Amino acid sequence: MPLCWEHNGSLNGVSYTSGHMWENEQVKVGWKFKEARRSDTGDVYTPFNDFKGSEICGIRDVRATSPVNEKGTWVKMDIELFSIPSSIVIPIIGAGHSIYWNMSNEDLAMYYESCYSTVGFLRPEIQEYGRELMKDPSFDRYTIDNSFLTKIFEYPMTSIVNEFPSTILTDIEWTDENLLKLKNLIEAEELYPELFEYDGMSASQQGLINVDENTKSNVSPDKMRFLHMNDNKQSENPGRTFIINGSITATTLGEYIPVVDALDAQRGMRLYFTEADTVDESLYPKDTYIVKVDRINHRIYVSNPHNASLIVDIGDEIYFYSRGLGSDRYTDSGQVVTYNHEAGAVFFDYNPARKDILEGEGGDADVYNSLTYGFAKKFVNNGKEYIGFSVKKYQNGTLPQVWFDGSSQINERCIGFDRHFNAYGTGAILLSNGVASLWGAEYNASGLDYNVFGDPEQSYSGKEFPTELNTRYRIATLQPDFDGWFFNNATQRKYGPTPDSPSGAKLFNEIYCGANQPALSFSSDSSRFAFTNLHTAELKGTNSEEVNLGKDLGGASTPCYKINKRLSRLNYSPNFIPYNNVFKIYDGTSFNASTTINEKDNNITPYTIMDAQAGIFIEDYGCDEDNWSQSLWELMGFTYSQFHNKGSRLQRFNNTQINTSTPTTNALIGTQDTRDFVQRGNSGLPIYNTLELNYPSWRYDSVNGSNASGWSSLTGIAYEALPGFQSYPPITQLNPVSTNITADNLPRKMLSPVYLIKSDLLNPTYIGGREGTSTLPVIGIVDKTNGFGDFYSGATNSTIFTNTIPRTIQNIKTSIVDADGSESRVDDGCCVIYKVTKQIKNNSVVLQNMLNPQKK
């Protein structure tokens, strides 16, 4: 983007006005300098080359009319030219001619992409298996996002014009790999039964399921499952053909293809083929996308360089297709290929009794009771086998007509798993450091007047701080620029670095995630190991009103859990700003009197227990079931079955059975806590001497009431329907204990209960090793009942062996092993004592001994 250095002017058909570059968002903090050009000649102005790659860290407008060479937009770069060449002279060449800086924000894409380096999903199992289904490393599918396509079927699906009636026909090939990928995804949906609550769906999603008030109970995980499919807004035209009109050219913004007419090109289109392709080679790889469209010069910028070995002729056709599943609607523009892609959940029959049965293939007359894995129906098209989904049993044999286009037909409609954040069943969250823009402006704003970054010393009609009562945004402290720009006068208007600019944001781009006090402890009471505090506990905390008033409350760092939580209003989140949870209420004395009360934010579900700021799950155990018995888990007493159960990780945990394979901890909620839950009145004091429940109360809103039609101060409350809101009493329970993940079994304190003493004294023919003629025999056993100090000692009277052959003992080979035969972990302080006893006959019969010598 060119920046007018001095005078008003135009470049490439675009007008620029000095002094208004920032206000018109034609340049921003964080943009980088590429080159400077003279507008009168178009030549590169080389004296500024030393600034190449430098980043704008501050901007100010100079509005002085004299001297004229001080008028314009001034920028502060993040580098200093200590020796400024004398050749850097701004040429005074008259109005309409200027020096233009070509600025680029292309590097800011990296900062944008980095926001998605860590994404939290509400239902991660569905995301994992859904994204696995959509993988297509060879890019063989004819869609921009590797989604699948449907075959042709018509409404009603029960009609005889459909070769395979009551079946959603897809181009998903019937293979074991595809069936298992779908099986994993469909079974993951069972973990989240709330996705099948018909009354909780939007009206548009309800309209995509062929049920009514009498049959809506069919929408349940025991009867249906779903994928995502584009609605009838998807164009049947799969893409566009363009005529090449020049040489393919590489630029700093990527390679562009000149075409005859680029008006129908859209960002995100994916290349299909070109006439320059051959049987063996392609002009571009399959994963080539349109990244930018220049409709003035009719240039299409693409993501990959072309194959220079192929010949490209003017007039060659190049074809891009545009089909994709869903859209996040992030850019509301027809220039983006996904603009007309909107996906909903398409439900189909599911038979849980057949979830593990491969046979059947939906080929019987009773389709429902023959579905492979409970969902798949095989059909054949042009000699190839594909996967279909039946709607025969629970949707009267057809999808609603709203799915179909004007010709009552579905053809090549994208189907699969929609990876956009707004897809049905998806809940996603990004990390945020909680810092708003410099003045605490609302989301996506940059300054005092919510459009430009304002002067630090100038008041904009009271907007220098947010006007909401008792609200303080946690923001970066205002700092002067590198050269101390921190002032305002009649001729200069200061624009400094903002916390949300790239140059500033890199200084505070981290946030704490995980558990701050996780522990693996041993309980002397239960004699078992247990994990505890795998979550970072919620704290009592301090709110913005207390900060503004300077209240130093004791116990703010006390762990707690909260119900109907009140926000502190101390940090930034797009979901919670503007803070609209401060109401004026009738206080019971007069119609015009009011009391300010901090209410529950509408984003918080009433009576939800909020007990953690972050935490960790255990989901990778390091070994499979076959090796569990040899693992540390087994030694500590944890069993394989204890950790491997089917269940949602959204559930709360207690100190009993674990109902998921990804356990964590949370605050332990006891029934005795409910005695503190009942609160009444503006004071919010608990009522202990009652057995009633903590139900919300209705609070009259005096502001809305005084402005209500027909309201007057003479009208009594008894004669009016009171405007207002439901007030949910805030509950804070201090010092809860963490749940524990306790081992099922007692830990094993010794791996082997005995030492085995093996010796060749009993078998002198022992050779050793696996190829030996015999194993080293066991000659003694030392049990571990007699442990004193650092040693275990064997019995003094152990097993006695009798030697029956003549032999001479010169050395003895000894080995100490555990019960399983593996070598024991002992040091050189161990010893084995052998006692050899030999009988000596009476020497009084010398002659007999000489005639019958004793065997040695």
C-alpha positions in Angstrom: 0.0 0.0 0.0 1.6 3.3 -1.0 1.9 6.0 1.6 1.9 9.6 0.5 5.1 11.1 1.9 4.2 14.8 1.4 1.5 16.1 -0.9 -1.9 14.8 -2.0 -1.7 12.6 -5.1 -2.6 9.4 -6.8 -0.8 6.2 -7.8 -2.2 3.3 -9.9 -5.6 4.9 -10.0 -5.9 5.3 -6.2 -6.0 8.7 -4.5 -4.0 9.4 -1.4 -4.3 12.5 0.9 -1.5 13.7 3.1 -2.3 13.7 6.8 -5.1 11.1 6.5 -3.2 7.9 5.8 -3.8 6.5 9.3 -7.4 7.7 9.7 -8.4 6.1 6.4 -6.6 2.9 7.4 -4.3 3.2 4.4 -1.3 2.4 6.6 -1.1 1.0 10.1 1.5 0.3 12.8 3.2 -2.9 12.0 3.3 -2.5 8.2 6.8 -2.9 6.6 8.6 -0.8 4.1 9.2 -2.3 0.7 10.4 0.5 -1.6 9.9 4.2 -2.4 9.0 5.6 -5.8 8.6 9.0 -7.4 5.1 9.6 -8.7 6.3 11.9 -11.5 8.6 9.3 -13.1 7.6 6.1 -11.4 11.3 5.3 -10.7 12.4 3.7 -7.5 13.7 6.3 -5.1 16.9 4.6 -3.9 17.8 6.9 -0.9 15.2 5.1 1.2 16.5 1.6 0.4 18.1 1.3 3.9 14.6 1.2 5.3 13.6 -2.0 3.4 12.1 -4.5 5.8 11.8 -2.0 8.6 8.5 -1.8 10.5 6.4 1.2 11.3 6.2 1.6 15.1 4.5 5.0 15.3 2.6 7.5 13.1 1.7 11.2 13.4 0.0 13.7 11.2 1.6 17.1 10.7 -1.0 19.6 9.8 1.1 22.8 9.7 0.6 24.9 6.6 4.0 26.5 6.9 6.6 25.5 6.2 5.1 23.3 3.5 7.7 20.5 3.8 6.5 19.7 7.3 3.0 18.9 6.2 1.9 15.3 5.8 1.9 11.9 7.5 5.0 11.2 9.5 6.0 7.7 10.4 8.5 6.4 12.9 10.4 3.3 11.8 11.9 0.6 14.1 15.4 1.3 12.8 17.6 4.4 13.0 19.7 5.6 10.1 22.7 7.0 12.1 24.3 8.4 9.0 21.6 9.9 6.8 22.8 10.3 3.2 22.6 13.9 2.0 20.8 12.6 -1.1 17.7 12.0 0.9 15.9 15.1 -0.1 12.2 15.2 -0.6 11.8 16.7 -4.1 9.5 19.7 -4.2 7.9 18.9 -7.5 4.5 20.5 -7.1 1.0 19.4 -6.1 0.0 16.0 -7.4 3.6 14.7 -7.4 5.0 13.0 -4.4 7.3 10.3 -3.1 5.3 7.2 -2.3 6.4 4.5 0.1 5.1 1.1 -0.9 4.2 -0.6 2.4 3.2 -4.2 2.8 1.2 -6.0 5.5 1.8 -9.5 3.9 4.0 -10.5 6.9 1.1 -9.9 9.2 -0.5 -13.1 8.0 2.0 -14.9 10.2 0.6 -13.2 13.2 -2.9 -14.0 12.2 -2.0 -17.6 11.6 -0.2 -17.8 15.0 -3.5 -17.1 16.7 -4.6 -20.6 15.7 -1.6 -22.4 17.0 -3.6 -23.5 20.0 -7.4 -24.0 19.6 -9.6 -25.5 22.3 -12.6 -27.6 21.2 -15.6 -28.4 23.3 -16.0 -31.9 21.8 -12.5 -32.9 20.8 -13.2 -36.5 19.9 -15.6 -35.4 17.2 -13.0 -33.0 15.9 -10.3 -35.6 15.8 -12.2 -38.3 14.0 -14.0 -35.8 11.7 -10.7 -34.2 10.6 -9.3 -37.7 10.1 -12.2 -38.5 7.8 -11.4 -35.4 5.7 -7.8 -36.1 5.1 -6.8 -36.5 1.4 -3.0 -36.3 1.2 -3.0 -37.0 -2.5 -5.7 -34.3 -3.2 -7.8 -36.6 -5.4 -11.2 -35.2 -4.4 -12.6 -32.4 -6.5 -13.3 -30.0 -3.7 -11.4 -27.1 -2.2 -11.3 -28.7 1.3 -11.2 -32.4 0.6 -14.9 -32.9 1.4 -16.8 -35.6 -0.4 -19.7 -35.2 -2.9 -23.1 -36.6 -3.2 -24.5 -38.5 -6.2 -27.8 -37.5 -7.8 -31.0 -38.2 -5.8 -34.4 -36.5 -6.0 -37.2 -35.4 -3.7 -39.0 -37.2 -2.4 -36.4 -39.8 -1.9 -39.1 -42.5 -1.7 -39.9 -41.9 -5.4 -39.3 -44.6 -8.0 -37.1 -42.2 -10.0 -34.4 -42.9 -7.4 -32.5 -46.1 -8.2 -31.7 -46.4 -4.5 -34.7 -44.9 -2.6 -34.5 -43.4 0.8 -30.7 -43.3 0.6 -28.2 -40.4 0.8 -25.8 -41.3 -2.0 -22.2 -40.2 -1.6 -19.0 -40.7 -3.5 -17.3 -42.1 -0.4 -15.8 -45.4 -1.7 -16.8 -48.6 0.1 -13.5 -49.5 1.7 -12.5 -50.8 5.1 -10.6 -47.6 5.7 -13.5 -45.3 5.0 -15.9 -47.4 6.9 -13.7 -47.4 10.0 -13.2 -43.6 9.8 -16.9 -43.1 9.6 -17.5 -45.6 12.4 -15.1 -43.7 14.7 -16.7 -40.4 14.0 -20.3 -41.7 14.4 -19.5 -43.4 17.7 -17.8 -40.2 19.0 -21.1 -38.4 18.5 -22.7 -40.7 21.1 -20.5 -39.1 23.8 -22.4 -35.8 23.4 -26.2 -36.6 23.6 -26.9 -32.8 23.8 -26.3 -32.7 20.0 -29.5 -34.8 19.6 -31.8 -32.6 21.7 -34.3 -31.5 19.0 -35.8 -28.7 21.1 -32.4 -27.2 21.7 -31.6 -26.9 18.0 -32.1 -23.7 16.0 -35.2 -23.4 13.9 -33.2 -23.7 10.7 -31.5 -26.9 11.9 -34.9 -28.4 13.0 -36.1 -27.7 9.5 -33.4 -30.0 8.1 -34.7 -33.0 9.9 -37.9 -34.7 8.7 -39.7 -35.1 12.0 -42.6 -33.3 13.7 -43.8 -32.8 17.3 -45.0 -36.4 17.4 -41.8 -38.0 16.0 -39.1 -35.6 17.2 -38.1 -38.2 19.8 -36.5 -40.1 16.9 -33.7 -37.5 17.0 -31.6 -39.4 19.5 -28.2 -41.1 19.6 -30.0 -44.4 19.7 -31.7 -43.8 16.4 -29.8 -41.3 14.4 -26.3 -39.9 13.6 -25.2 -37.1 11.4 -22.7 -35.6 9.0 -22.5 -32.1 7.5 -23.8 -31.3 4.1 -24.2 -28.0 2.2 -27.7 -26.7 1.8 -29.3 -25.7 -1.5 -27.4 -22.5 -1.7 -24.4 -24.4 -3.1 -24.0 -23.7 -6.8 -24.2 -26.7 -9.1 -21.5 -25.1 -11.2 -18.3 -26.7 -9.8 -15.9 -24.0 -10.9 -14.7 -21.6 -13.6 -12.6 -21.7 -16.7 -10.1 -18.9 -17.5 -8.1 -18.1 -20.7 -4.4 -17.4 -20.2 -3.5 -14.1 -21.7 0.2 -13.7 -21.2 3.3 -15.0 -19.4 3.1 -16.4 -15.9 5.1 -14.0 -13.7 6.7 -14.4 -10.3 6.4 -11.4 -7.8 7.0 -10.8 -4.2 3.3 -11.5 -3.6 3.5 -14.8 -5.4 3.1 -16.0 -8.9 0.3 -14.6 -11.0 -1.4 -15.9 -14.2 -2.6 -13.2 -16.6 -6.1 -14.1 -17.9 -8.6 -12.5 -20.3 -11.2 -12.0 -17.6 -10.7 -12.5 -13.9 -14.0 -11.1 -12.7 -15.3 -14.6 -11.8 -12.2 -15.7 -10.0 -12.5 -16.0 -6.2 -9.9 -16.4 -3.4 -9.8 -20.0 -2.3 -10.6 -21.7 -5.6 -8.5 -24.8 -6.2 -6.8 -25.6 -9.5 -8.2 -28.7 -11.4 -6.3 -28.8 -14.7 -4.7 -26.7 -17.5 -4.3 -27.3 -21.2 -0.6 -27.2 -20.6 -0.8 -30.4 -18.6 0.6 -33.6 -20.1 0.0 -37.3 -19.3 3.1 -37.4 -17.0 3.3 -33.8 -15.8 1.1 -31.0 -14.6 1.7 -27.3 -14.8 0.8 -26.9 -11.1 0.6 -29.2 -8.1 -2.9 -30.5 -7.1 -2.8 -28.3 -3.9 -2.7 -25.0 -5.8 -5.1 -22.4 -4.7 -6.0 -18.8 -5.7 -4.7 -16.5 -3.1 -5.4 -13.1 -4.6 -7.4 -11.7 -7.6 -6.4 -8.5 -9.4 -9.7 -7.7 -11.2 -8.3 -4.4 -12.7 -5.3 -6.0 -14.4 -7.0 -9.4 -14.6 -4.3 -11.3 -12.8 -4.8 -14.5 -10.7 -2.3 -15.0 -8.0 -1.7 -18.7 -7.0 -0.1 -20.5 -4.0 2.5 -22.5 -5.9 5.1 -21.9 -8.6 4.4 -23.5 -12.0 6.4 -26.2 -13.7 8.7 -24.2 -16.0 9.5 -27.3 -18.1 6.0 -27.2 -19.7 5.0 -24.9 -22.5 2.2 -22.4 -21.8 0.5 -20.7 -24.8 -1.7 -17.7 -24.8 -5.2 -19.0 -25.2 -4.7 -22.1 -23.0 -7.5 -22.8 -20.6 -7.0 -23.1 -16.9 -9.8 -24.5 -14.7 -10.4 -23.9 -11.0 -13.2 -25.5 -9.0 -15.0 -23.9 -6.1 -16.9 -26.6 -4.2 -16.3 -26.7 -0.4 -18.2 -27.7 2.7 -19.5 -24.9 4.9 -18.3 -21.3 5.5 -17.3 -19.4 8.6 -18.7 -16.2 7.0 -15.6 -14.5 8.3 -15.5 -12.4 5.1 -18.9 -11.3 3.9 -17.8 -11.0 0.3 -18.6 -12.7 -3.0 -14.9 -12.5 -3.8 -14.3 -15.5 -1.4 -15.1 -18.9 -2.7 -16.9 -20.1 0.4 -19.3 -17.1 0.4 -22.3 -19.2 -0.8 -21.4 -22.4 1.1 -23.6 -23.0 4.1 -23.7 -26.4 5.8 -26.1 -28.0 8.2 -26.3 -31.4 10.0 -27.8 -34.1 7.8 -29.3 -36.8 10.1 -29.7 -40.5 9.0 -30.7 -43.8 10.5 -28.4 -45.5 13.0 -28.8 -49.0 14.6 -26.6 -49.3 17.7 -27.2 -53.0 17.9 -25.1 -53.4 14.7 -22.3 -51.0 15.6 -19.7 -53.8 15.4 -21.2 -55.9 12.6 -19.5 -55.6 9.2 -21.9 -57.9 7.4 -25.2 -56.9 5.9 -24.3 -53.8 3.9 -27.9 -52.6 4.1 -28.9 -55.0 1.4 -31.9 -56.7 3.0 -35.5 -55.7 2.6 -35.2 -54.6 6.2 -32.5 -52.1 5.6 -32.3 -50.8 9.2 -31.4 -54.3 10.5 -28.8 -54.9 7.9 -26.8 -51.7 8.0 -23.0 -52.2 8.2 -21.7 -50.9 11.5 -25.2 -49.6 12.1 -25.1 -46.8 9.5 -23.7 -47.8 6.1 -25.6 -49.0 3.1 -23.7 -50.1 0.0 -24.7 -49.1 -3.5 -23.0 -49.5 -6.9 -22.6 -46.7 -9.4 -20.8 -47.2 -12.7 -19.3 -50.5 -11.4 -17.8 -48.9 -8.2 -19.1 -49.5 -4.7 -19.9 -46.5 -2.6 -21.3 -45.7 0.9 -24.8 -44.5 1.4 -26.9 -43.5 4.4 -30.5 -44.6 4.9 -33.3 -42.3 6.0 -36.0 -44.9 5.6 -36.9 -45.8 9.2 -36.9 -42.5 11.2 -37.5 -39.8 8.6 -40.4 -41.3 6.6 -37.9 -42.3 3.9 -36.8 -38.8 2.7 -35.0 -35.7 3.8 -37.1 -32.5 3.9 -37.6 -30.6 0.7 -35.6 -27.7 2.0 -32.4 -29.6 1.3 -33.2 -29.8 -2.4 -32.7 -27.1 -5.0 -35.4 -25.7 -7.4 -35.4 -28.8 -9.5 -36.0 -31.0 -6.4 -32.6 -32.6 -6.9 -29.4 -33.0 -5.0 -26.3 -33.4 -7.1 -22.6 -33.1 -6.2 -23.5 -31.5 -2.9 -20.5 -31.3 -0.5 -20.8 -33.7 2.4 -18.5 -34.8 5.2 -17.2 -33.1 8.3 -17.4 -29.3 8.3 -14.2 -28.0 10.0 -15.4 -24.4 10.3 -15.9 -23.1 13.8 -19.6 -22.3 13.2 -20.4 -25.9 12.1 -23.1 -27.8 13.9 -21.8 -29.5 17.0 -18.6 -27.5 17.1 -17.6 -25.2 19.9 -14.1 -23.6 19.7 -12.1 -21.1 21.6 -8.8 -19.3 21.0 -6.4 -18.1 23.6 -6.3 -14.5 24.6 -4.0 -12.6 26.9 -7.0 -10.5 28.1 -5.5 -7.2 26.8 -7.8 -4.8 25.1 -6.7 -2.0 22.8 -4.9 0.9 24.4 -8.0 2.7 25.6 -10.1 -0.4 26.4 -12.2 0.1 23.3 -14.7 -2.4 22.2 -13.8 -5.4 20.1 -11.9 -4.7 16.9 -11.6 -1.0 17.6 -8.3 0.9 17.9 -8.8 4.1 19.9 -10.9 6.7 21.7 -13.4 7.3 19.0 -13.4 3.6 18.0 -11.9 4.3 14.6 -8.5 5.9 15.0 -5.9 5.8 17.7 -6.4 9.1 19.5 -4.2 11.7 21.1 -3.1 10.6 24.6 -3.8 14.1 26.1 -7.0 14.9 24.1 -10.5 14.2 25.4 -13.0 12.9 22.8 -16.4 13.8 24.4 -15.7 11.7 27.5 -14.6 8.7 25.5 -11.1 8.7 26.9 -12.2 5.8 29.1 -15.2 3.5 28.8 -18.3 5.0 30.3 -19.8 1.7 31.7 -20.1 1.9 35.4 -17.5 0.2 37.6 -15.7 -1.2 34.6 -11.9 -1.2 34.2 -10.2 -2.9 31.3 -6.8 -4.4 31.9 -4.7 -2.6 29.3 -1.1 -2.0 28.5 0.4 1.1 30.2 0.7 4.0 27.8 4.4 4.3 26.8 6.1 6.9 24.7 7.6 5.9 21.3 11.2 5.2 20.7 12.1 8.9 20.4 9.7 10.1 23.1 6.7 11.1 21.0 4.2 11.7 23.7 2.6 15.1 23.2 0.0 17.0 21.3 0.0 20.5 19.9 -1.8 22.5 17.3 0.2 21.3 14.4 1.0 17.7 15.3 -1.3 14.8 16.0 0.3 11.9 17.7 -0.3 8.3 16.8 1.8 5.9 18.9 2.2 2.1 19.1 -0.9 0.3 20.4 -0.9 -3.0 22.4 -2.6 -4.8 19.6 -0.1 -3.8 17.0 2.4 -6.5 16.0 5.4 -4.6 17.3 3.8 -4.4 20.8 1.8 -7.7 20.9 5.0 -9.8 20.6 6.0 -8.5 24.0 3.0 -10.2 25.7 2.0 -13.2 23.6 1.8 -15.8 26.4 -0.9 -17.0 28.7 -0.8 -19.7 31.4 -2.5 -22.9 30.6 -2.7 -26.1 32.5 -2.6 -26.9 36.2 -0.5 -25.0 38.7 -0.4 -27.6 41.5 -0.8 -31.0 40.0 0.2 -33.8 42.3 0.7 -37.6 42.4 0.4 -38.4 46.1 0.3 -41.4 48.4 -2.4 -41.6 51.0 -1.5 -43.3 54.2 -5.2 -43.7 55.0 -6.1 -45.8 51.9 -2.5 -46.9 51.2 -3.0 -46.0 47.6 -1.6 -43.6 45.0 -3.8 -40.8 43.7 -3.7 -37.9 41.2 -5.1 -34.6 42.5 -5.3 -30.9 41.6 -5.1 -31.5 37.8 -7.0 -28.2 37.5 -6.1 -24.7 38.3 -8.7 -23.7 40.9 -11.0 -20.7 40.5 -10.1 -18.0 43.0 -12.4 -15.6 45.0 -10.7 -12.8 43.1 -11.2 -9.1 42.9 -13.6 -7.2 40.6 -13.3 -3.9 38.8 -15.3 -2.0 41.3 -13.0 -3.0 44.1 -10.0 -2.1 42.0 -11.4 1.3 41.2 -12.2 2.0 44.9 -8.8 0.7 46.0 -10.3 -2.0 48.2 -7.7 -4.5 49.4 -9.9 -7.5 50.2 -8.6 -10.3 52.3 -8.9 -13.8 50.9 -8.9 -12.8 47.2 -6.5 -15.6 46.5 -8.7 -18.2 48.2 -9.6 -21.2 46.0 -13.3 -21.6 45.5 -16.0 -22.6 43.0 -18.7 -20.3 41.8 -22.3 -20.7 40.6 -24.0 -17.9 38.6 -20.5 -16.3 38.4 -20.2 -12.6 38.2 -17.5 -11.4 35.8 -14.6 -9.4 37.2 -14.7 -7.0 34.2 -10.9 -6.7 34.4 -9.9 -8.3 31.1 -10.9 -8.5 27.5 -12.8 -11.2 25.6 -14.8 -10.6 22.4 -17.7 -12.7 24.0 -18.0 -10.5 27.1 -17.4 -7.0 25.8 -19.2 -4.7 26.0 -20.0 -5.7 29.5 -23.8 -5.5 29.4 -24.4 -7.1 32.8 -24.8 -4.0 34.9 -28.5 -3.1 35.4 -30.4 -0.4 37.2 -33.1 -2.0 39.4 -36.1 -0.8 41.4 -35.0 -0.8 45.1 -38.5 -0.8 46.6 -38.7 2.8 47.8 -39.9 4.7 44.7 -40.3 4.1 41.0 -37.4 6.4 40.1 -34.9 5.2 42.7 -32.4 2.7 41.6 -29.6 0.4 42.8 -26.7 -0.8 40.7 -26.2 -4.5 40.7 -23.7 -6.7 38.9 -25.7 -9.5 37.2 -24.7 -12.8 35.6 -23.6 -12.4 32.0 -25.9 -13.9 29.4 -23.1 -16.1 28.1 -23.0 -18.1 31.4 -25.4 -21.0 31.8 -27.4 -20.5 35.0 -26.3 -22.7 37.9 -23.2 -24.0 36.1 -20.4 -24.9 38.5 -17.3 -22.9 37.6 -14.4 -24.2 39.6 -11.3 -24.1 37.3 -9.4 -21.5 35.2 -7.6 -24.2 33.3 -6.4 -27.8 33.7 -4.9 -30.9 32.2 -6.3 -34.3 31.1 -4.6 -37.6 31.1 -5.1 -39.1 27.7 -1.8 -40.8 26.7 -0.7 -43.5 29.1 2.4 -44.6 27.3 1.6 -48.2 26.9 -1.2 -50.5 25.6 -3.2 -53.2 27.4 -0.7 -56.0 26.6 2.2 -54.1 28.3 0.2 -52.6 31.2 1.2 -55.3 33.7 4.8 -54.4 33.1 4.3 -50.6 33.5 4.7 -48.1 36.3 0.9 -47.7 36.3 0.5 -51.3 37.4 3.1 -51.0 40.1 1.3 -48.0 41.5 -2.0 -49.9 41.5 -3.7 -48.2 38.6 -5.5 -50.7 36.3 -6.0 -50.5 32.5 -9.8 -50.8 32.8 -9.9 -48.0 35.3 -8.6 -45.5 32.8 -10.2 -46.8 29.6 -13.9 -46.2 29.7 -16.2 -44.6 27.1 -17.6 -41.2 28.1 -17.4 -37.5 27.5 -14.7 -35.4 29.0 -17.3 -32.7 29.6 -18.7 -34.6 32.6 -17.9 -33.7 36.2 -15.7 -36.1 38.2 -16.1 -37.4 41.7 -14.1 -39.8 43.9 -15.8 -42.9 42.5 -15.7 -44.5 39.1 -14.0 -42.8 36.1 -16.5 -42.8 33.2 -14.1 -41.6 30.5 -10.7 -42.4 29.0 -9.5 -38.8 29.6 -9.8 -38.1 33.3 -9.0 -34.9 35.1 -10.1 -33.4 38.5 -12.4 -30.7 39.6 -13.7 -29.3 42.9 -15.5 -31.9 45.0 -19.1 -30.8 45.5 -20.8 -32.1 48.6 -24.4 -32.1 49.5 -23.6 -30.2 52.6 -22.6 -27.3 50.4 -26.2 -26.6 49.4 -26.9 -25.1 52.8 -24.9 -22.1 51.6 -26.7 -21.8 48.2 -29.9 -20.1 49.3 -29.6 -16.3 49.2 -32.1 -13.5 49.3 -32.2 -9.8 49.1 -29.7 -7.3 47.7 -27.3 -8.2 50.4 -26.8 -11.7 49.0 -26.5 -13.2 52.5 -27.0 -17.0 52.8 -30.1 -18.3 54.5 -29.3 -21.4 56.5 -32.6 -22.1 58.3 -34.5 -23.3 55.3 -34.7 -26.3 53.0 -35.8 -24.4 50.0 -33.9 -24.4 46.7 -31.9 -21.5 45.3 -34.2 -20.3 42.6 -33.9 -17.0 40.6 -35.9 -14.0 41.5 -37.5 -11.3 39.3 -36.0 -7.9 39.5 -37.8 -4.9 38.2 -35.7 -2.7 35.8 -36.6 0.9 36.6 -34.9 2.3 33.5 -37.0 0.1 31.1 -40.0 0.5 33.4 -40.0 4.3 33.4 -39.7 4.3 29.6 -42.4 1.6 29.1 -45.4 2.5 27.0 -48.3 3.7 29.2 -46.2 3.8 32.4 -46.6 6.6 34.8 -45.6 7.3 38.4 -49.3 7.1 39.4 -49.7 3.6 38.2 -49.3 0.9 40.8 -47.1 -2.1 40.4 -50.0 -4.4 40.9 -51.6 -3.1 37.7 -48.6 -3.6 35.4 -46.6 -6.4 33.9 -43.2 -5.5 35.3 -40.3 -5.1 32.9 -37.1 -6.5 34.2 -35.0 -9.6 34.3 -34.4 -12.8 36.2 -31.7 -12.4 38.8 -29.6 -15.5 39.6 -28.0 -15.2 43.0 -24.2 -15.5 42.9 -22.8 -18.3 45.0 -19.1 -18.6 46.0 -18.0 -21.6 48.0 -14.6 -21.2 49.5 -11.8 -23.8 50.0 -13.2 -26.8 48.2 -11.0 -29.9 47.9 -10.0 -31.4 44.7 -11.4 -34.8 43.5 -8.9 -37.6 43.4 -8.1 -40.2 40.8 -7.3 -43.0 43.1 -5.7 -46.3 42.1 -8.0 -49.3 42.2 -5.3 -51.6 43.7 -2.7 -51.3 46.4 0.8 -50.5 45.1 3.3 -53.3 44.7 6.1 -52.5 47.1 8.5 -55.2 45.8 8.7 -56.6 42.3 9.9 -60.0 43.5 9.2 -61.6 46.9 12.3 -63.7 46.9 15.9 -63.9 45.6 16.9 -67.1 43.9 20.5 -68.3 44.2 21.6 -70.2 41.1 24.9 -72.0 41.1 26.8 -74.5 38.9 27.9 -76.3 42.0 25.0 -78.7 41.5 25.7 -79.2 37.8 29.3 -78.9 36.7 28.3 -79.4 33.0 26.6 -76.1 32.8 28.0 -74.1 29.8 25.7 -71.0 30.0 23.8 -68.9 27.6 20.7 -69.7 25.6 22.7 -72.3 23.7 23.9 -74.1 26.8 23.2 -77.8 27.5 21.4 -77.0 30.8 20.2 -74.1 32.8 22.0 -72.9 35.9 20.1 -74.7 38.7 18.7 -73.0 41.8 20.6 -73.9 44.9 19.0 -71.6 47.4 16.1 -69.2 48.1 16.2 -66.0 50.2 12.8 -64.6 51.0 12.4 -61.0 51.8 10.8 -61.5 55.3 14.1 -60.9 57.1 15.1 -57.4 56.0 17.5 -55.7 58.4 19.2 -52.4 57.5 20.2 -52.6 53.9 20.3 -56.4 53.5 18.0 -59.4 53.2 19.4 -62.6 54.8 18.5 -66.2 54.1 17.9 -68.9 56.6 21.0 -70.5 58.2 19.7 -74.0 57.6 18.6 -74.0 54.0 18.2 -76.8 51.5 21.0 -79.5 51.6 22.3 -81.1 48.5 24.3 -84.4 48.4 27.1 -84.8 46.0 27.0 -88.3 44.4 29.9 -88.1 41.9 33.6 -87.7 42.2 34.6 -84.1 41.6 37.2 -81.5 42.4 35.8 -78.0 43.2 38.1 -75.3 41.8 35.6 -72.4 41.3 31.9 -71.8 41.7 29.7 -69.7 39.4 26.8 -68.0 41.2 23.9 -65.8 40.1 21.3 -63.9 42.1 18.0 -63.5 40.2 14.4 -62.6 40.9 11.5 -65.0 40.8 11.0 -64.6 37.0 14.7 -65.5 36.4 15.8 -61.9 35.5 19.0 -60.7 37.2 18.4 -58.9 40.5 19.4 -55.3 41.1 22.0 -55.9 43.8 25.4 -54.3 44.4 28.8 -55.8 45.2 28.1 -55.7 48.9 26.1 -59.0 48.5 27.6 -62.4 49.2 26.7 -66.0 49.1 28.3 -68.4 51.6 28.6 -72.0 50.7 29.0 -74.7 53.4 30.5 -78.0 52.2 30.4 -80.9 54.7 32.4 -84.1 54.1 32.3 -87.2 56.3 35.6 -88.7 57.4 35.6 -92.3 58.5 37.2 -93.6 61.7 41.0 -94.0 61.2 41.0 -97.0 63.5 40.3 -99.3 60.6 43.3 -98.2 58.5 43.7 -101.5 56.7 40.0 -101.5 55.6 40.3 -97.9 54.4 43.3 -98.8 52.3 41.7 -101.8 50.8 38.4 -99.9 50.1 39.4 -96.2 49.5 36.8 -93.5 50.1 35.5 -91.7 47.1 36.4 -88.1 46.9 
